[in-house]
């Protein structure tokens, strides 16, 4: 990294850098620009939550859910969900675009616990309920608005991702990083990706 920076005429800010290592790591202290890099058990890399060198999917989902709640609350303050001038279908698309899309980041490559996904459903149904004049929502309201529950949505995203990656294996994209990682993970029985797909009820029926 240091050689790359010098070759491109810029420097890293060590104070904004951190190293996240596995619990059992034999790595010595890393340095950048002749300064030791701080080691952090919990950090964030490009918006992705990391704990001990691994992606913390649970923390990631919780953080994204809070962000989605904040975004939808701001939209609600504009009376967007209460006004009769906007149709329910349009309000549902607003909730999907500014709320649900935030929590879906990374959902296709992990297997969240049902309890964690219920928090997403509570968030979405809460704002859908306000579109219908209620302070509380439910699954029936979500179905009415065309928004499927989070567990179903996770399965949809996973199958879409799998289909896209398998299609890449047949073209020139197969040498890119994402298709290569997918190919290794899909053929490694103990990988998190393969394990989550074995648990998927739709994959079991295929």
Buried (B, 14 or more C-beta within 10 A) or exposed (E): EEEEEEEEEEEBEBEEBBBBBEEEEEEEEEEBBEEEBEBBEEBBEEEBBBBBBEBBBBBBBBBBBBBBBEBBEEBBEEEBBEEEEBEBEEBBBBBBEBBBEBBBBBBBBBBBEEEBBBBBBBBBBBBBBBBEEEEEBBEEBBEBBEBBBBBEBBBBBBBEBBEBBEEBEEEEBBEEEEBBBBBEBBEEEEBBBEEBBEEBEEBEEE
